[in-house]
Amino acid sequence: MRIKNTETSVYHCISRVRGGDRLLGAREREVLRKMLWKVAAFSGVEVLAYCLLSNHIHILVRVPRVVGGQVDRQELLRRYSLIYGEGYAGVFPDPHNMGLILASDSEEAAQWEARLRARMHDVSAFMKTLKQRFSWWYNRSHGRFGTLWAERFKSVLVEDDPRSLTVVAAYIDLNPVRAGLAPDPADYRWSSYGETMGG
């Protein structure tokens, strides 16, 4: 069982592709990068640093403690629309129908609210959603099925102070340099540093 902090916490999360295979090319990393930001906004976590490599990913996230109650229905629907909106073809209702369900004040609305809120502000739910959604996309795009990721993600609790965060973020952003993929982290497109420097 994964132990999670109930206060605002920072985690360095790492996940590897099954068998260490280099399955994440430029297109795959670009799709994963876009999904990362959408799932983070849905989950209510703050991405502090990330690096997407061909066979593993690093993500540094701050998971806030929810203060002053739960996410209200309007915000819940806004977040829902981010990942179940345009282009989504799955089992969940589209945002319009979800809006109707939530507005109904029915038992079904209460169940959906509880189900969605359980996925907010939780590092495990964030990583599960990201990895699942990307796996679905990857398998559909490549005509394959089965597991993409090697195991559950690993996470390390990081002190939420500027020095600790800088050290861990630098470690994450320097991954492409250590792997010989770029001479400078600013030159690597699929990292927080490269994305920031590239605008």
MDAnalysis code that builds the backbone (N, CA, C; Angstrom):
import MDAnalysis as mda
import numpy as np

u = mda.Universe.empty(597, n_residues=199, atom_resindex=np.repeat(np.arange(199), 3), trajectory=True)
u.add_TopologyAttr("name", ["N", "CA", "C"] * 199)
u.add_TopologyAttr("resid", np.arange(1, 200))
u.add_TopologyAttr("resname", ["MET", "ARG", "ILE", "LYS", "ASN", "THR", "GLU", "THR", "SER", "VAL", "TYR", "HIS", "CYS", "ILE", "SER", "ARG", "VAL", "ARG", "GLY", "GLY", "ASP", "ARG", "LEU", "LEU", "GLY", "ALA", "ARG", "GLU", "ARG", "GLU", "VAL", "LEU", "ARG", "LYS", "MET", "LEU", "TRP", "LYS", "VAL", "ALA", "ALA", "PHE", "SER", "GLY", "VAL", "GLU", "VAL", "LEU", "ALA", "TYR", "CYS", "LEU", "LEU", "SER", "ASN", "HIS", "ILE", "HIS", "ILE", "LEU", "VAL", "ARG", "VAL", "PRO", "ARG", "VAL", "VAL", "GLY", "GLY", "GLN", "VAL", "ASP", "ARG", "GLN", "GLU", "LEU", "LEU", "ARG", "ARG", "TYR", "SER", "LEU", "ILE", "TYR", "GLY", "GLU", "GLY", "TYR", "ALA", "GLY", "VAL", "PHE", "PRO", "ASP", "PRO", "HIS", "ASN", "MET", "GLY", "LEU", "ILE", "LEU", "ALA", "SER", "ASP", "SER", "GLU", "GLU", "ALA", "ALA", "GLN", "TRP", "GLU", "ALA", "ARG", "LEU", "ARG", "ALA", "ARG", "MET", "HIS", "ASP", "VAL", "SER", "ALA", "PHE", "MET", "LYS", "THR", "LEU", "LYS", "GLN", "ARG", "PHE", "SER", "TRP", "TRP", "TYR", "ASN", "ARG", "SER", "HIS", "GLY", "ARG", "PHE", "GLY", "THR", "LEU", "TRP", "ALA", "GLU", "ARG", "PHE", "LYS", "SER", "VAL", "LEU", "VAL", "GLU", "ASP", "ASP", "PRO", "ARG", "SER", "LEU", "THR", "VAL", "VAL", "ALA", "ALA", "TYR", "ILE", "ASP", "LEU", "ASN", "PRO", "VAL", "ARG", "ALA", "GLY", "LEU", "ALA", "PRO", "ASP", "PRO", "ALA", "ASP", "TYR", "ARG", "TRP", "SER", "SER", "TYR", "GLY", "GLU", "THR", "MET", "GLY", "GLY"])
u.atoms.positions = np.array([
    [0.845, -1.181, 0.000],
    [0.000, 0.000, 0.000],
    [0.885, 1.237, 0.000],
    [0.543, 2.223, -0.834],
    [1.303, 3.466, -0.924],
    [0.835, 4.414, 0.176],
    [1.782, 4.943, 0.939],
    [1.451, 5.890, 2.006],
    [1.514, 7.293, 1.423],
    [0.431, 8.072, 1.615],
    [0.383, 9.432, 1.096],
    [0.216, 10.409, 2.241],
    [0.845, 11.555, 2.103],
    [0.768, 12.608, 3.095],
    [-0.579, 13.305, 2.966],
    [-1.161, 13.714, 4.084],
    [-2.452, 14.402, 4.040],
    [-2.280, 15.915, 3.962],
    [-1.058, 16.411, 4.108],
    [-0.775, 17.833, 3.948],
    [-0.345, 18.082, 2.503],
    [-0.189, 19.354, 2.128],
    [0.367, 19.663, 0.815],
    [1.727, 19.007, 0.726],
    [1.958, 18.252, -0.348],
    [3.172, 17.451, -0.464],
    [3.729, 17.527, -1.876],
    [5.039, 17.294, -1.969],
    [5.708, 17.259, -3.260],
    [6.253, 15.853, -3.465],
    [6.046, 15.300, -4.662],
    [6.505, 13.957, -4.981],
    [7.305, 13.970, -6.278],
    [8.400, 13.218, -6.282],
    [9.129, 12.941, -7.524],
    [8.640, 11.573, -7.974],
    [7.909, 11.538, -9.073],
    [7.311, 10.296, -9.582],
    [8.087, 9.809, -10.808],
    [8.303, 8.509, -10.870],
    [9.049, 7.893, -11.959],
    [8.266, 6.680, -12.445],
    [8.154, 6.550, -13.768],
    [7.505, 5.370, -14.323],
    [8.274, 4.924, -15.558],
    [8.433, 3.610, -15.697],
    [9.222, 3.046, -16.798],
    [8.338, 2.269, -17.764],
    [8.746, 2.288, -19.031],
    [8.062, 1.509, -20.059],
    [8.400, 0.032, -19.851],
    [7.439, -0.835, -20.114],
    [7.601, -2.282, -19.942],
    [8.868, -2.769, -20.640],
    [9.653, -3.522, -19.928],
    [10.860, -4.128, -20.481],
    [11.965, -3.145, -20.827],
    [11.786, -1.875, -20.456],
    [12.784, -0.868, -20.791],
    [12.812, -0.523, -22.271],
    [11.780, -0.982, -23.010],
    [11.731, -0.727, -24.452],
    [11.619, 0.774, -24.725],
    [12.272, 1.232, -25.766],
    [12.258, 2.653, -26.140],
    [11.072, 2.909, -27.077],
    [9.879, 2.948, -26.488],
    [8.653, 3.048, -27.279],
    [8.168, 4.484, -27.466],
    [8.758, 5.414, -26.733],
    [8.259, 6.785, -26.770],
    [9.112, 7.642, -27.702],
    [8.679, 7.725, -28.958],
    [9.355, 8.578, -29.932],
    [8.899, 10.017, -29.768],
    [9.268, 10.867, -30.712],
    [8.940, 12.292, -30.644],
    [7.423, 12.514, -30.593],
    [6.683, 11.835, -31.462],
    [5.219, 12.004, -31.488],
    [4.594, 11.568, -30.169],
    [5.040, 10.427, -29.650],
    [4.482, 9.889, -28.409],
    [4.776, 10.828, -27.228],
    [5.988, 11.337, -27.174],
    [6.340, 12.255, -26.078],
    [5.551, 13.552, -26.166],
    [5.282, 13.997, -27.389],
    [4.490, 15.233, -27.548],
    [3.059, 15.009, -27.056],
    [2.464, 13.882, -27.418],
    [1.113, 13.564, -26.942],
    [1.114, 13.432, -25.417],
    [2.115, 12.743, -24.866],
    [2.206, 12.566, -23.416],
    [2.391, 13.902, -22.714],
    [3.186, 14.798, -23.291],
    [3.406, 16.130, -22.706],
    [2.085, 16.886, -22.610],
    [1.291, 16.862, -23.675],
    [0.005, 17.560, -23.663],
    [-0.958, 16.928, -22.661],
    [-0.961, 15.593, -22.613],
    [-1.821, 14.892, -21.645],
    [-1.420, 15.228, -20.213],
    [-0.118, 15.323, -19.981],
    [0.387, 15.639, -18.637],
    [-0.251, 16.911, -18.102],
    [-0.271, 17.970, -18.918],
    [-0.827, 19.245, -18.463],
    [-2.330, 19.159, -18.256],
    [-3.035, 18.438, -19.126],
    [-4.491, 18.315, -18.971],
    [-4.848, 17.506, -17.723],
    [-4.152, 16.395, -17.521],
    [-4.452, 15.551, -16.360],
    [-4.080, 16.273, -15.069],
    [-3.000, 17.051, -15.088],
    [-2.622, 17.829, -13.905],
    [-3.713, 18.840, -13.564],
    [-4.237, 19.529, -14.582],
    [-5.309, 20.502, -14.345],
    [-6.569, 19.806, -13.835],
    [-6.884, 18.643, -14.398],
    [-8.039, 17.873, -13.924],
    [-7.850, 17.455, -12.465],
    [-6.668, 16.966, -12.152],
    [-6.404, 16.414, -10.821],
    [-6.167, 17.477, -9.757],
    [-5.876, 18.693, -10.188],
    [-5.589, 19.752, -9.220],
    [-4.192, 19.654, -8.637],
    [-3.248, 19.082, -9.396],
    [-1.857, 19.027, -8.933],
    [-1.036, 20.015, -9.755],
    [0.062, 20.463, -9.182],
    [0.944, 21.428, -9.835],
    [2.198, 20.712, -10.324],
    [2.425, 20.741, -11.623],
    [3.637, 20.146, -12.175],
    [4.775, 21.152, -12.000],
    [5.805, 20.757, -11.241],
    [6.954, 21.634, -10.991],
    [8.083, 21.378, -11.969],
    [8.259, 20.137, -12.370],
    [9.290, 19.758, -13.340],
    [8.890, 18.413, -13.933],
    [9.364, 18.163, -15.166],
    [9.125, 16.865, -15.781],
    [10.165, 16.622, -16.855],
    [10.350, 15.361, -17.194],
    [11.190, 14.977, -18.318],
    [10.633, 13.665, -18.876],
    [10.350, 13.664, -20.174],
    [9.796, 12.491, -20.847],
    [10.871, 11.919, -21.753],
    [11.321, 10.723, -21.463],
    [12.369, 10.068, -22.238],
    [11.765, 8.910, -23.038],
    [12.555, 8.230, -23.821],
    [12.012, 7.192, -24.699],
    [11.549, 5.954, -23.943],
    [12.072, 5.732, -22.732],
    [11.673, 4.529, -21.996],
    [11.276, 4.772, -20.539],
    [11.271, 6.029, -20.106],
    [10.768, 6.328, -18.768],
    [10.455, 7.817, -18.637],
    [9.726, 8.154, -17.577],
    [9.329, 9.539, -17.341],
    [9.621, 9.923, -15.892],
    [9.918, 11.200, -15.690],
    [10.087, 11.788, -14.361],
    [9.108, 12.947, -14.260],
    [8.394, 13.040, -13.145],
    [7.475, 14.161, -12.930],
    [7.595, 14.589, -11.464],
    [7.820, 15.877, -11.239],
    [7.845, 16.453, -9.894],
    [6.555, 17.234, -9.727],
    [5.720, 16.825, -8.779],
    [4.415, 17.472, -8.598],
    [4.190, 17.893, -7.154],
    [3.489, 19.002, -7.026],
    [3.005, 19.430, -5.702],
    [1.525, 19.090, -5.650],
    [1.147, 18.340, -4.641],
    [-0.253, 17.933, -4.466],
    [-0.808, 18.713, -3.285],
    [-1.684, 19.687, -3.552],
    [-2.177, 20.534, -2.460],
    [-3.193, 19.823, -1.586],
    [-3.166, 20.189, -0.341],
    [-4.219, 19.748, 0.576],
    [-5.435, 20.598, 0.246],
    [-6.592, 19.980, 0.161],
    [-7.805, 20.729, -0.169],
    [-8.216, 21.541, 1.053],
    [-8.312, 22.854, 0.858],
    [-8.678, 23.753, 1.953],
    [-10.057, 24.326, 1.667],
    [-10.888, 24.389, 2.688],
    [-12.195, 25.029, 2.533],
    [-13.211, 24.207, 1.776],
    [-13.154, 22.910, 1.922],
    [-14.169, 22.058, 1.301],
    [-13.744, 21.490, -0.026],
    [-14.697, 20.861, -0.680],
    [-14.443, 20.171, -1.937],
    [-14.534, 21.119, -3.129],
    [-14.121, 20.625, -4.256],
    [-14.269, 21.337, -5.523],
    [-15.765, 21.425, -5.817],
    [-16.262, 22.640, -6.141],
    [-17.699, 22.757, -6.414],
    [-18.039, 22.142, -7.779],
    [-19.332, 21.999, -8.051],
    [-19.781, 21.306, -9.257],
    [-19.335, 21.998, -10.538],
    [-19.364, 23.318, -10.540],
    [-18.956, 24.058, -11.732],
    [-17.482, 23.795, -12.044],
    [-16.637, 23.842, -11.020],
    [-15.207, 23.576, -11.209],
    [-14.978, 22.110, -11.572],
    [-15.752, 21.239, -10.967],
    [-15.648, 19.813, -11.273],
    [-15.938, 19.565, -12.753],
    [-16.972, 20.205, -13.270],
    [-17.335, 20.046, -14.679],
    [-16.272, 20.668, -15.593],
    [-15.720, 21.819, -15.186],
    [-14.656, 22.448, -15.982],
    [-13.452, 21.511, -16.089],
    [-13.053, 20.945, -14.971],
    [-11.916, 20.013, -14.971],
    [-12.243, 18.754, -15.778],
    [-13.447, 18.264, -15.613],
    [-13.883, 17.069, -16.349],
    [-13.769, 17.299, -17.856],
    [-14.174, 18.485, -18.305],
    [-14.153, 18.815, -19.734],
    [-12.740, 18.804, -20.307],
    [-11.740, 19.042, -19.467],
    [-10.360, 19.063, -19.942],
    [-9.914, 17.718, -20.498],
    [-10.333, 16.645, -19.836],
    [-9.848, 15.334, -20.286],
    [-10.924, 14.446, -20.908],
    [-12.188, 14.821, -20.764],
    [-13.254, 14.030, -21.376],
    [-14.015, 14.843, -22.414],
    [-13.360, 15.875, -22.945],
    [-13.984, 16.739, -23.938],
    [-13.640, 16.315, -25.347],
    [-13.277, 17.290, -26.139],
    [-13.016, 17.104, -27.566],
    [-12.040, 15.960, -27.833],
    [-12.442, 15.070, -28.721],
    [-11.574, 13.970, -29.138],
    [-11.624, 12.748, -28.236],
    [-12.307, 12.834, -27.079],
    [-12.378, 11.671, -26.194],
    [-13.449, 10.711, -26.688],
    [-13.091, 9.453, -26.786],
    [-14.048, 8.437, -27.232],
    [-13.972, 7.257, -26.276],
    [-14.531, 7.425, -25.105],
    [-14.461, 6.370, -24.102],
    [-15.807, 6.109, -23.480],
    [-15.789, 5.534, -22.311],
    [-17.023, 5.104, -21.661],
    [-17.653, 6.196, -20.801],
    [-16.933, 7.272, -20.515],
    [-17.490, 8.337, -19.681],
    [-18.390, 9.240, -20.522],
    [-19.406, 9.846, -19.901],
    [-20.283, 10.765, -20.650],
    [-19.491, 11.966, -21.166],
    [-19.966, 12.554, -22.283],
    [-19.315, 13.774, -22.760],
    [-19.634, 14.904, -21.760],
    [-18.896, 16.014, -21.800],
    [-19.106, 17.085, -20.819],
    [-20.533, 17.626, -20.767],
    [-21.191, 17.733, -21.931],
    [-22.572, 18.231, -21.933],
    [-23.480, 17.312, -21.107],
    [-23.405, 16.009, -21.368],
    [-24.231, 15.050, -20.621],
    [-23.835, 14.982, -19.155],
    [-22.525, 15.114, -18.873],
    [-22.103, 15.133, -17.472],
    [-22.670, 16.363, -16.765],
    [-22.724, 17.491, -17.480],
    [-23.327, 18.699, -16.907],
    [-24.786, 18.479, -16.553],
    [-25.506, 17.784, -17.425],
    [-26.917, 17.481, -17.157],
    [-27.061, 16.549, -15.957],
    [-26.179, 15.563, -15.880],
    [-26.220, 14.621, -14.748],
    [-25.977, 15.366, -13.443],
    [-24.908, 16.185, -13.418],
    [-24.554, 16.890, -12.177],
    [-25.620, 17.899, -11.767],
    [-26.315, 18.490, -12.749],
    [-27.361, 19.470, -12.445],
    [-28.644, 18.822, -11.941],
    [-28.754, 17.507, -12.089],
    [-30.002, 16.825, -11.746],
    [-30.215, 16.622, -10.250],
    [-29.173, 16.778, -9.447],
    [-29.261, 16.534, -8.001],
    [-29.823, 15.154, -7.675],
    [-29.525, 14.199, -8.508],
    [-30.008, 12.832, -8.327],
    [-28.960, 11.996, -7.593],
    [-29.316, 10.752, -7.328],
    [-28.368, 9.807, -6.729],
    [-27.208, 9.566, -7.690],
    [-27.531, 9.522, -8.987],
    [-26.483, 9.341, -9.992],
    [-25.490, 10.509, -9.952],
    [-26.003, 11.741, -9.782],
    [-25.137, 12.923, -9.693],
    [-24.218, 12.812, -8.485],
    [-24.759, 12.396, -7.361],
    [-23.953, 12.255, -6.137],
    [-22.866, 11.199, -6.317],
    [-23.206, 10.109, -6.996],
    [-22.211, 9.058, -7.239],
    [-21.091, 9.543, -8.156],
    [-21.470, 10.260, -9.227],
    [-20.445, 10.798, -10.135],
    [-19.564, 11.816, -9.417],
    [-20.181, 12.687, -8.626],
    [-19.395, 13.684, -7.882],
    [-18.379, 13.002, -6.976],
    [-18.820, 12.013, -6.231],
    [-17.920, 11.308, -5.319],
    [-16.806, 10.611, -6.092],
    [-17.167, 10.010, -7.201],
    [-16.187, 9.287, -8.021],
    [-15.122, 10.232, -8.578],
    [-15.558, 11.389, -9.073],
    [-14.613, 12.350, -9.647],
    [-13.787, 13.049, -8.567],
    [-14.419, 13.421, -7.471],
    [-13.683, 14.104, -6.399],
    [-12.620, 13.213, -5.763],
    [-12.862, 11.903, -5.782],
    [-11.880, 10.970, -5.229],
    [-10.586, 10.986, -6.042],
    [-10.661, 11.473, -7.282],
    [-9.485, 11.530, -8.151],
    [-8.765, 12.883, -8.082],
    [-9.276, 13.793, -7.264],
    [-8.675, 15.118, -7.149],
    [-7.641, 15.139, -6.013],
    [-6.568, 15.905, -6.239],
    [-5.561, 16.148, -5.203],
    [-5.007, 14.853, -4.623],
    [-4.706, 13.909, -5.503],
    [-4.197, 12.609, -5.093],
    [-3.129, 12.170, -6.091],
    [-1.910, 11.962, -5.617],
    [-0.800, 11.638, -6.515],
    [-1.027, 10.308, -7.232],
    [-1.584, 9.333, -6.541],
    [-1.827, 8.030, -7.170],
    [-2.873, 8.132, -8.272],
    [-3.959, 8.861, -8.010],
    [-5.001, 9.029, -9.027],
    [-4.472, 9.820, -10.214],
    [-3.636, 10.819, -9.961],
    [-3.025, 11.605, -11.042],
    [-2.186, 10.710, -11.949],
    [-1.291, 9.927, -11.362],
    [-0.413, 9.079, -12.163],
    [-1.199, 7.972, -12.866],
    [-2.169, 7.406, -12.193],
    [-2.986, 6.356, -12.814],
    [-3.735, 6.903, -14.025],
    [-4.349, 8.084, -13.873],
    [-5.090, 8.682, -14.974],
    [-4.167, 8.982, -16.149],
    [-3.011, 9.571, -15.868],
    [-2.065, 9.904, -16.929],
    [-1.602, 8.653, -17.668],
    [-1.186, 7.644, -16.922],
    [-0.645, 6.435, -17.551],
    [-1.733, 5.660, -18.301],
    [-2.927, 5.591, -17.737],
    [-4.027, 4.887, -18.399],
    [-4.419, 5.560, -19.700],
    [-4.608, 6.885, -19.642],
    [-5.041, 7.622, -20.835],
    [-3.988, 7.525, -21.936],
    [-2.717, 7.640, -21.540],
    [-1.671, 7.545, -22.552],
    [-1.608, 6.126, -23.127],
    [-1.754, 5.125, -22.287],
    [-1.740, 3.731, -22.759],
    [-2.856, 3.482, -23.761],
    [-4.054, 3.989, -23.471],
    [-5.178, 3.823, -24.395],
    [-4.833, 4.460, -25.742],
    [-4.334, 5.703, -25.693],
    [-3.967, 6.390, -26.932],
    [-2.863, 5.616, -27.674],
    [-1.845, 5.213, -26.938],
    [-0.703, 4.541, -27.559],
    [-1.148, 3.240, -28.232],
    [-1.915, 2.425, -27.530],
    [-2.356, 1.140, -28.091],
    [-3.247, 1.340, -29.315],
    [-4.164, 2.307, -29.267],
    [-5.011, 2.595, -30.437],
    [-4.166, 3.070, -31.615],
    [-3.199, 3.948, -31.337],
    [-2.380, 4.533, -32.400],
    [-1.422, 3.535, -33.037],
    [-1.026, 2.509, -32.268],
    [-0.024, 1.566, -32.763],
    [-0.589, 0.173, -33.031],
    [-1.921, 0.052, -32.969],
    [-2.544, -1.235, -33.252],
    [-2.072, -2.342, -32.332],
    [-1.912, -2.015, -31.085],
    [-1.429, -3.013, -30.125],
    [-2.374, -3.074, -28.938],
    [-2.138, -4.020, -28.051],
    [-2.918, -4.125, -26.829],
    [-1.989, -4.579, -25.715],
    [-2.471, -4.507, -24.502],
    [-1.677, -4.953, -23.364],
    [-1.015, -3.804, -22.629],
    [-0.180, -4.180, -21.705],
    [0.456, -3.235, -20.796],
    [1.565, -2.456, -21.488],
    [1.581, -1.161, -21.259],
    [2.646, -0.305, -21.784],
    [3.694, -0.028, -20.700],
    [3.213, 0.162, -19.473],
    [4.106, 0.544, -18.377],
    [4.559, -0.688, -17.608],
    [5.772, -0.638, -17.093],
    [6.397, -1.805, -16.457],
    [5.762, -2.166, -15.128],
    [5.453, -1.193, -14.333],
    [4.945, -1.453, -12.988],
    [4.249, -0.198, -12.496],
    [3.790, -0.253, -11.259],
    [3.260, 0.958, -10.652],
    [4.367, 1.998, -10.620],
    [3.986, 3.235, -10.621],
    [5.000, 4.279, -10.576],
    [5.702, 4.280, -9.214],
    [6.931, 4.763, -9.213],
    [7.665, 4.952, -7.965],
    [7.544, 6.416, -7.588],
    [7.522, 6.694, -6.304],
    [7.470, 8.093, -5.879],
    [8.337, 8.296, -4.650],
    [8.928, 9.477, -4.598],
    [9.758, 9.879, -3.456],
    [9.193, 11.192, -2.945],
    [8.924, 11.252, -1.651],
    [8.446, 12.481, -1.026],
    [9.609, 13.463, -0.948],
    [9.403, 14.684, -1.393],
    [10.453, 15.706, -1.440],
    [10.071, 16.847, -0.507],
    [11.053, 17.372, 0.225],
    [10.791, 18.528, 1.077],
    [10.354, 19.695, 0.214],
    [9.325, 20.375, 0.650],
    [8.787, 21.494, -0.118],
    [9.480, 22.795, 0.283],
    [10.775, 22.851, 0.004],
    [11.538, 24.080, 0.233],
    [12.354, 24.367, -1.024],
    [12.691, 25.630, -1.266],
    [13.349, 26.003, -2.534],
    [14.609, 25.203, -2.851],
    [15.448, 24.937, -1.861],
    [16.702, 24.217, -2.130],
    [16.433, 22.786, -2.592],
    [15.591, 22.073, -1.866],
    [15.278, 20.685, -2.229],
    [14.620, 20.606, -3.599],
    [13.685, 21.504, -3.852],
    [12.975, 21.494, -5.133],
    [13.925, 21.798, -6.290],
    [14.851, 22.729, -6.074],
    [15.822, 23.071, -7.120],
    [16.722, 21.887, -7.444],
    [17.169, 21.171, -6.409],
    [18.050, 20.014, -6.614],
    [17.327, 18.920, -7.397],
    [16.104, 18.602, -7.002],
    [15.357, 17.538, -7.680],
    [14.975, 17.960, -9.099],
    [14.543, 19.208, -9.277],
    [14.198, 19.696, -10.615],
    [15.418, 19.655, -11.535],
    [16.591, 20.027, -11.009],
    [17.819, 19.982, -11.821],
    [18.144, 18.545, -12.210],
    [17.985, 17.623, -11.262],
    [18.217, 16.203, -11.568],
    [17.300, 15.751, -12.716],
    [16.028, 16.136, -12.637],
    [15.056, 15.751, -13.660],
    [15.411, 16.388, -15.006],
    [15.667, 17.690, -15.002],
    [15.929, 18.402, -16.255],
    [17.248, 18.015, -16.906],
    [18.192, 17.476, -16.134],
    [19.484, 17.079, -16.703],
    [19.485, 15.653, -17.258],
    [18.381, 14.934, -17.137],
    [18.299, 13.573, -17.679],
    [18.693, 13.482, -19.150],
    [18.194, 14.347, -20.029],
    [18.568, 14.236, -21.448],
    [20.051, 14.497, -21.695],
    [20.665, 15.340, -20.873],
    [22.096, 15.619, -21.022],
    [22.894, 14.386, -20.621],
    [22.522, 13.780, -19.490],
    [23.214, 12.566, -19.029],
    [23.053, 11.419, -20.022],
    [21.889, 11.379, -20.696],
    [21.629, 10.306, -21.668],
    [22.228, 10.606, -23.041],
    [22.843, 11.773, -23.192],
    [23.458, 12.139, -24.466],
    [22.457, 12.554, -25.533],
    [21.255, 12.952, -25.112],
    [20.213, 13.339, -26.059],
    [20.253, 14.821, -26.422],
    [20.907, 15.616, -25.585],
    [21.013, 17.049, -25.834],
    [22.233, 17.582, -25.098],
    [22.925, 18.562, -25.680],
    [24.094, 19.126, -25.001],
    [23.707, 20.048, -23.848],
    [22.495, 20.553, -23.905],
    [21.999, 21.496, -22.910],
    [20.539, 21.146, -22.636],
    [20.075, 21.191, -21.387],
    [18.669, 20.840, -21.121],
    [17.680, 21.746, -21.847],
    [18.088, 22.956, -22.182],
    [17.215, 23.879, -22.918],
    [16.924, 23.377, -24.322],
    [17.774, 22.490, -24.831],
    [17.605, 21.970, -26.197],
    [16.690, 20.751, -26.267],
    [16.248, 20.261, -25.110],
    [15.422, 19.053, -25.101],
    [13.958, 19.448, -24.969],
    [13.179, 19.182, -25.983],
    [11.791, 19.636, -26.086],
    [10.871, 19.077, -24.992],
    [11.099, 17.832, -24.588],
    [10.128, 17.156, -23.722],
    [10.534, 17.164, -22.261],
    [10.923, 18.335, -21.788],
    [11.221, 18.526, -20.362],
    [10.697, 19.896, -19.963],
    [10.514, 20.096, -18.680],
    [10.009, 21.365, -18.195],
    [10.970, 22.501, -18.536],
    [12.269, 22.242, -18.430],
    [13.242, 23.289, -18.716],
    [13.238, 23.623, -20.207],
    [13.254, 22.611, -21.049],
    [13.224, 22.837, -22.487],
    [11.936, 23.519, -22.923],
    [10.819, 23.129, -22.328],
    [9.532, 23.738, -22.679],
    [9.519, 25.210, -22.264],
    [10.040, 25.489, -21.087],
    [10.089, 26.874, -20.602],
    [10.989, 27.734, -21.470],
    [12.188, 27.222, -21.775],
    [13.142, 27.989, -22.570],
    [12.675, 28.146, -24.018],
    [11.908, 27.175, -24.486],
    [11.396, 27.241, -25.856],
    [10.118, 28.035, -25.975],
    [9.605, 28.531, -24.860],
    [8.402, 29.351, -24.882],
    [7.144, 28.522, -24.824],
])
